[in-house]
Amino acid sequence: MTEQSRVLKKIALFGVGLIGGSFALGLKKAGVQAQIAGVGRSQASLDVALQAGIIDVIAASVQDACRDADLILIAAPVAQTFDILASILPYLEAHTVVTDAGSTKADVVSAARQALGDKICQFVPAHPIAGREQNGPQAALADLYAGKKLVITALPENSAQSVGLVEQAWRYCGAVIHHLQPAEHDAVFAAVSHLPHMLAYALVDDVANKAHAERLFQYAASGFRDFTRIAGSSPEMWRDITLANRSALLQELDSYTQTLERLRGHLLQADGAAIEAMYANAQRARHNWINSIETAEKQKVEGGD
């Protein structure tokens, strides 16, 4: 913690599952001494989080959670953003910064503007690019965000100090800070996150609905497991993400459908050369992507970050 860093004395966590719980554990691992108060829909999850040392106290009410809080993190499905912010508003103190961890940003910003009004300057939207297919506080990991991207989609009304506080908190968790505009964020993640989840869910649903599904699952192996891993994620959360980013996701789905139709045409014509060319292009692109990640990680280690 540098001399310029603001001391975090209290953090309120709305949502104590994988995302919020890992944030709390990451802060604790970094030695942050802030009291972490938990708020959630499930008393059972709150009890687990308290027993696991993720949170220090279960807030008796929203007012109790917000009292003297330096930072509030909303780590709940994006469809709940408006209701949570509306519940916070009457108790939002002038020094408190509110942020979120939602996987979509344009809808979250819209909800925040509607809920917070002239206090929108205190809300700094963010999205940690990390996760697991497991859910709940029992899935939380102290190093979930270590070396992972944290995208901040700051608003024109945000002060540099408010943005800096959110950056500071996530850096304690080991995250690497990036910045995008909300619409840009949603377009990017529709292609590389939201569409893959939709495809994984659709494939497993298709297999599960076949008359001989049991036999198909009997012989499914590592390829099917790896491709469909993310279909083990929370259906509620991904329902909300799918609907929240509907416009951008429809564009990506249309583009992908056209690619499948092109591949189907090659298959119908038994055009092996065209099929191989598509596969080879995909292979090159994936190798280049993996190499760029490995190069960045190597440079980070050599730079001592």
C-alpha positions as CSV (number, residue, x, y, z in Angstrom):
1,M,0.0,0.0,0.0
2,T,1.6,3.3,-1.1
3,E,1.3,6.6,0.8
4,Q,-1.0,7.9,-1.9
5,S,-3.4,4.9,-1.5
6,R,-6.6,5.5,0.3
7,V,-7.0,3.3,3.4
8,L,-10.0,1.0,3.1
9,K,-11.6,0.6,6.4
10,K,-14.9,-1.0,5.4
11,I,-16.2,-2.7,2.3
12,A,-19.8,-3.8,1.7
13,L,-20.2,-6.9,-0.5
14,F,-23.6,-7.3,-2.1
15,G,-23.2,-11.0,-3.2
16,V,-20.8,-13.3,-1.5
17,G,-20.5,-16.1,-4.1
18,L,-17.7,-16.9,-6.4
19,I,-17.0,-13.4,-7.7
20,G,-17.6,-11.4,-4.6
21,G,-16.1,-14.0,-2.3
22,S,-12.9,-14.2,-4.4
23,F,-12.7,-10.4,-4.3
24,A,-12.9,-10.5,-0.5
25,L,-10.4,-13.3,-0.2
26,G,-8.0,-11.6,-2.6
27,L,-8.1,-8.4,-0.4
28,K,-7.5,-10.4,2.7
29,K,-4.6,-12.3,1.1
30,A,-3.0,-8.9,0.2
31,G,-3.2,-7.8,3.8
32,V,-6.0,-5.3,3.5
33,Q,-7.4,-4.8,7.0
34,A,-10.9,-3.5,6.0
35,Q,-13.9,-5.0,7.6
36,I,-16.0,-6.8,5.0
37,A,-19.7,-6.8,5.5
38,G,-21.8,-9.2,3.5
39,V,-25.3,-8.8,2.0
40,G,-27.1,-11.4,0.1
41,R,-30.4,-13.1,-0.8
42,S,-29.5,-16.4,0.8
43,Q,-28.9,-16.7,4.5
44,A,-27.2,-20.0,3.9
45,S,-24.6,-18.5,1.6
46,L,-24.0,-15.7,4.0
47,D,-23.4,-18.2,6.8
48,V,-21.0,-20.2,4.6
49,A,-19.1,-17.0,3.7
50,L,-18.9,-16.0,7.3
51,Q,-17.7,-19.4,8.5
52,A,-15.1,-19.5,5.6
53,G,-13.7,-16.1,6.6
54,I,-14.8,-14.5,3.4
55,I,-16.7,-11.8,5.2
56,D,-16.2,-10.5,8.7
57,V,-19.9,-9.8,9.5
58,I,-23.3,-10.3,8.0
59,A,-24.9,-6.9,7.6
60,A,-28.2,-6.6,9.5
61,S,-29.6,-4.4,6.8
62,V,-28.7,-2.5,3.7
63,Q,-28.4,0.6,5.9
64,D,-26.0,-1.2,8.2
65,A,-24.0,-2.4,5.2
66,C,-23.6,1.1,3.8
67,R,-22.8,2.8,7.0
68,D,-19.2,4.1,6.9
69,A,-18.5,2.0,3.8
70,D,-15.5,3.2,1.7
71,L,-16.3,0.8,-1.1
72,I,-19.4,-1.1,-2.1
73,L,-19.1,-4.0,-4.6
74,I,-22.2,-5.4,-6.3
75,A,-21.4,-9.0,-7.2
76,A,-24.8,-10.2,-8.2
77,P,-26.5,-11.1,-11.5
78,V,-26.8,-8.0,-13.7
79,A,-30.6,-8.0,-13.7
80,Q,-30.5,-7.2,-10.0
81,T,-28.3,-4.1,-10.4
82,F,-31.1,-1.5,-10.4
83,D,-32.9,-3.0,-7.3
84,I,-29.6,-3.2,-5.4
85,L,-28.6,0.4,-6.3
86,A,-32.1,1.7,-5.5
87,S,-31.9,0.0,-2.0
88,I,-28.4,1.6,-1.5
89,L,-29.3,5.1,-2.5
90,P,-31.0,6.3,0.7
91,Y,-27.9,5.3,2.7
92,L,-25.2,6.2,0.2
93,E,-22.6,8.4,2.0
94,A,-20.8,11.1,0.2
95,H,-17.3,9.4,0.4
96,T,-18.5,6.0,-0.6
97,V,-17.6,4.6,-4.0
98,V,-19.9,1.9,-5.6
99,T,-18.7,-0.5,-8.2
100,D,-19.9,-3.7,-9.8
101,A,-18.6,-6.9,-11.3
102,G,-21.2,-7.4,-14.0
103,S,-20.4,-9.1,-17.4
104,T,-22.3,-6.4,-19.3
105,K,-21.9,-2.7,-18.9
106,A,-24.2,-0.6,-21.1
107,D,-27.3,-2.0,-19.3
108,V,-25.6,-1.7,-15.9
109,V,-24.8,2.0,-16.6
110,S,-28.4,2.6,-17.7
111,A,-29.7,1.0,-14.5
112,A,-27.2,3.0,-12.4
113,R,-28.2,6.3,-13.9
114,Q,-31.9,5.5,-13.3
115,A,-31.3,4.3,-9.8
116,L,-28.7,6.8,-8.5
117,G,-29.6,10.0,-10.4
118,D,-27.3,12.9,-9.4
119,K,-25.1,10.4,-7.4
120,I,-24.1,8.5,-10.5
121,C,-20.6,10.1,-10.1
122,Q,-20.1,7.6,-7.2
123,F,-20.7,4.5,-9.4
124,V,-17.6,3.2,-11.3
125,P,-18.6,0.2,-13.5
126,A,-16.1,-2.7,-13.8
127,H,-15.9,-6.3,-14.9
128,P,-13.3,-8.8,-13.8
129,I,-12.4,-11.2,-16.6
130,A,-12.2,-14.4,-14.5
131,G,-14.4,-17.1,-13.3
132,R,-15.1,-20.8,-12.8
133,E,-18.0,-23.1,-13.6
134,Q,-18.6,-23.6,-9.9
135,N,-20.8,-21.2,-8.0
136,G,-21.3,-20.0,-4.4
137,P,-19.0,-18.9,-1.6
138,Q,-17.6,-22.4,-1.4
139,A,-16.1,-21.9,-4.9
140,A,-14.3,-18.6,-4.0
141,L,-10.5,-18.5,-4.5
142,A,-8.0,-15.9,-3.1
143,D,-6.0,-15.9,-6.3
144,L,-8.9,-16.0,-8.8
145,Y,-8.0,-12.6,-10.2
146,A,-4.3,-12.8,-10.0
147,G,-2.9,-11.8,-13.4
148,K,-6.4,-11.5,-14.9
149,K,-7.8,-8.5,-16.6
150,L,-10.2,-6.1,-14.8
151,V,-12.0,-3.8,-17.2
152,I,-13.2,-0.5,-15.9
153,T,-15.8,1.4,-18.1
154,A,-15.5,4.7,-16.3
155,L,-18.2,7.3,-16.7
156,P,-17.7,11.0,-17.5
157,E,-19.0,11.9,-14.1
158,N,-16.5,9.7,-12.2
159,S,-13.7,11.5,-10.4
160,A,-10.1,10.3,-10.9
161,Q,-10.1,9.5,-7.1
162,S,-13.2,7.3,-7.4
163,V,-11.7,5.4,-10.4
164,G,-8.4,5.2,-8.6
165,L,-10.0,3.6,-5.6
166,V,-11.6,0.8,-7.7
167,E,-8.3,0.3,-9.5
168,Q,-6.5,0.1,-6.1
169,A,-8.9,-2.5,-4.7
170,W,-8.6,-4.8,-7.7
171,R,-4.8,-4.4,-7.9
172,Y,-4.7,-5.8,-4.3
173,C,-6.4,-8.9,-5.8
174,G,-3.7,-9.1,-8.4
175,A,-5.8,-7.9,-11.4
176,V,-4.4,-6.1,-14.4
177,I,-6.4,-2.9,-15.1
178,H,-7.8,-2.2,-18.5
179,H,-10.2,0.6,-19.6
180,L,-13.0,0.4,-22.3
181,Q,-16.2,2.3,-23.1
182,P,-19.4,0.5,-22.0
183,A,-20.6,-0.2,-25.6
184,E,-17.1,-1.2,-26.7
185,H,-16.9,-3.6,-23.8
186,D,-20.2,-5.2,-24.6
187,A,-19.4,-5.7,-28.3
188,V,-16.0,-7.3,-27.4
189,F,-17.4,-9.7,-24.8
190,A,-20.4,-10.7,-26.9
191,A,-17.9,-12.2,-29.3
192,V,-15.4,-13.8,-27.0
193,S,-17.4,-14.7,-23.9
194,H,-21.1,-14.4,-24.2
195,L,-21.4,-16.3,-27.5
196,P,-19.2,-19.2,-26.4
197,H,-21.3,-19.6,-23.3
198,M,-24.5,-19.6,-25.4
199,L,-23.0,-22.2,-27.8
200,A,-21.9,-24.5,-24.9
201,Y,-25.3,-24.4,-23.3
202,A,-27.0,-25.0,-26.6
203,L,-24.8,-28.0,-27.4
204,V,-25.4,-29.7,-24.1
205,D,-29.1,-29.0,-24.3
206,D,-29.2,-30.5,-27.8
207,V,-27.5,-33.7,-26.7
208,A,-29.5,-33.9,-23.5
209,N,-32.8,-33.7,-25.5
210,K,-31.9,-36.5,-27.9
211,A,-33.7,-39.9,-27.4
212,H,-30.3,-41.6,-26.9
213,A,-28.8,-38.9,-24.7
214,E,-27.7,-41.4,-22.1
215,R,-25.6,-43.3,-24.6
216,L,-24.1,-40.1,-26.1
217,F,-23.0,-38.9,-22.7
218,Q,-21.6,-42.4,-22.0
219,Y,-19.1,-41.9,-24.7
220,A,-18.4,-38.2,-24.5
221,A,-14.8,-37.6,-23.5
222,S,-12.3,-34.8,-23.1
223,G,-13.2,-32.9,-26.3
224,F,-16.9,-32.6,-25.3
225,R,-15.9,-31.9,-21.6
226,D,-13.5,-29.1,-22.6
227,F,-15.9,-27.5,-25.1
228,T,-18.8,-27.5,-22.7
229,R,-17.1,-26.7,-19.4
230,I,-18.6,-23.3,-19.2
231,A,-22.1,-24.8,-19.5
232,G,-21.7,-25.7,-15.9
233,S,-21.9,-22.0,-14.9
234,S,-24.9,-20.4,-13.3
235,P,-28.0,-20.5,-15.6
236,E,-29.5,-17.5,-13.8
237,M,-26.4,-15.3,-14.2
238,W,-26.0,-16.3,-17.9
239,R,-29.7,-15.8,-18.6
240,D,-29.3,-12.2,-17.4
241,I,-26.1,-11.6,-19.4
242,T,-27.6,-13.1,-22.5
243,L,-30.7,-10.8,-22.3
244,A,-28.7,-7.7,-21.2
245,N,-26.3,-7.9,-24.2
246,R,-29.1,-9.0,-26.6
247,S,-28.3,-6.6,-29.4
248,A,-24.5,-7.3,-29.6
249,L,-25.1,-11.0,-29.1
250,L,-27.6,-11.3,-31.9
251,Q,-25.1,-9.7,-34.2
252,E,-22.4,-12.2,-33.2
253,L,-24.8,-15.1,-33.4
254,D,-25.8,-14.1,-36.9
255,S,-22.2,-13.9,-38.0
256,Y,-21.4,-17.3,-36.4
257,T,-24.5,-18.8,-38.1
258,Q,-23.2,-17.6,-41.5
259,T,-19.9,-19.2,-40.8
260,L,-21.6,-22.5,-39.9
261,E,-23.7,-22.3,-43.1
262,R,-20.5,-21.8,-45.1
263,L,-18.9,-24.8,-43.4
264,R,-22.1,-26.8,-44.0
265,G,-21.9,-25.9,-47.7
266,H,-18.3,-27.2,-47.8
267,L,-19.4,-30.4,-46.1
268,L,-22.4,-30.9,-48.4
269,Q,-20.1,-30.6,-51.4
270,A,-17.5,-32.8,-49.7
271,D,-15.0,-29.9,-50.3
272,G,-12.1,-31.1,-48.2
273,A,-9.8,-28.4,-49.2
274,A,-12.2,-25.6,-48.1
275,I,-12.9,-27.4,-44.8
276,E,-9.2,-27.7,-44.1
277,A,-8.6,-24.1,-45.0
278,M,-11.2,-23.0,-42.4
279,Y,-9.7,-25.3,-39.8
280,A,-6.1,-24.1,-40.6
281,N,-7.2,-20.4,-40.3
282,A,-8.8,-21.2,-37.0
283,Q,-5.7,-23.1,-35.8
284,R,-3.3,-20.2,-36.8
285,A,-5.5,-17.6,-35.1
286,R,-5.7,-19.7,-31.9
287,H,-1.9,-20.3,-31.9
288,N,-1.2,-16.6,-32.3
289,W,-3.6,-15.8,-29.5
290,I,-2.0,-18.3,-27.1
291,N,1.5,-17.1,-28.1
292,S,0.5,-13.5,-27.3
293,I,-0.7,-14.5,-23.9
294,E,2.4,-16.4,-23.1
295,T,4.6,-13.5,-24.4
296,A,2.8,-11.0,-22.2
297,E,3.1,-13.3,-19.1
298,K,6.8,-13.8,-19.8
299,Q,7.4,-10.0,-20.1
300,K,5.5,-9.5,-16.9
301,V,7.7,-11.9,-15.0
302,E,10.9,-10.5,-16.5
303,G,9.7,-7.0,-15.7
304,G,9.2,-8.0,-12.1
305,D,5.5,-7.0,-11.9
